[in-house]
Amino acid sequence: DIGFTSTYSSTQQRDDMQKQVARSQMILGGLAAMSLFVSALNIMNTMTMAIYERTREIGIMKVLGCELGNIRRMFLMESGFIGLIGGLIGDAISLLVGWILNNISAILAVFGVGADVDLSGMMGGGYYYYGGASTAISIIPPWLLLGALAFGTLIGLLSGVGPAGKAVKISALEAIRHD
């Protein structure tokens, strides 16, 4: 009424930023889901090929009296181990990228780029720092690293359930004749 055509508050700016962050999280979550799906399919394919290559061994184990649960357990442990290795590699890559992000100014200074260098991250600070103000860009808590290992192992185990079931259903006599 007094001549202002529009008003703007910091709440509106915050809402816009929250929507943008939500969109980014959805995109990154979708990419992560697709990557997880592809890795699960790769583990299933690897285990199926392992069963195909060891069909004769499975038949011999059955003829010698090995319990079906032991055969299933053997393949489930192998697929879980593949998932664990994937989790370890993922943790190592994320720690490396986090270290690079936290020390980017010092790394650039080594190559002669950038005038001001902050060496506070070179002392290892930032990864597990929880109190006060931190200059770290990437902070990876230990529980997240352990969670990634557990999640990778779980995905490996779940991906191995189908192939392990196929291994148990193989006929012993046909498996022995298999080349």
Summary of the structure (lengths in Angstrom):
residues: 179
radius of gyration: 25.9
end to end distance: 89.0
largest distance: 93.9
contacts: 458
relative contact order: 0.16
helix: 74%
strand: 0%
